[in-house]
Amino acid sequence: MSPVKSKIIACIAPHPDDETLGCGGALLRHIESGDAVHWIIATDISTEIGFTQSRVESRDQEIDTVAQTYGFKAVHRLGFPTMRLDCLPKLDLVAAIGQIVKSIQAEVLYVPFRNDAHSDHAAVFDASIACAKTFRYPSVKSVLAYETLSETEFGLKPEDTGFRPNIFVDISSHLDRKIEIMQMYAGEMADFPFPRSEVTLRALSHLRGSQSGVRAAEAFMLLKEIR
């Protein structure tokens, strides 16, 4: 038998921490199996938009620490201003994501759910999906939308039918590590009933596990698959 070919994965996160909340366990599994995982971060904080220099520096350190802990192949920081993606030309975001998808020849895209409460998530979804067109990005074979605690469950659009997963990934042996990584983000975790709490992360993982017959799982909506 020929060896299984490693895959090139692109996790596209509107903000640092979305990757861990949405698919941290799946990313750990990919890396464990030898896949090359690229972390694309759409937004950045800066003093120009009201953040202190010390917070900007600590966020940079968080990103470095998280990337090293995962063992990502590369980190791609697009540098767009956080909480302002809906004010930017969509073409700029598409071009930035598309350039990376082409350069790394990404095969699998993890993207945020379109109807999350945060407008940055919607903008990143739209741009990411534009980078999944087969005739422009032939390397892309699979696109999966992830759910983000504190965003997906708070989407209240009347026309939204909700996050309805059809793919489940067993993260039973990676759940503790996922939570450890989330705790590297200063100020993003808080005590229950805050949505981004250890209690809630474990509860969602166990819920998705109960739906798929394992102890803990992450759930995704498969949007595209070419075999």
Secondary structure, 3 states (H helix, E strand, C coil): CCCCCCCEEEEEECCCCHHHHHHHHHHHHHHHCCCEEEEEEEEECCHHHCCCHHHHHHHHHHHHHHHHHHCCCEEEEEEEECCCHHHCCHHHHHHHHHHHHHHHCCCEEEEECCCCCCHHHHHHHHHHHHCCCCCCCCCCCEEEEECCCCCHHHCCCCCCCCCCCCEEEECCCCHHHHHHHHCCCCCCCCCCCCCCCHHHHHHHHHHHHHHHCCCCEEEEEEEEECC
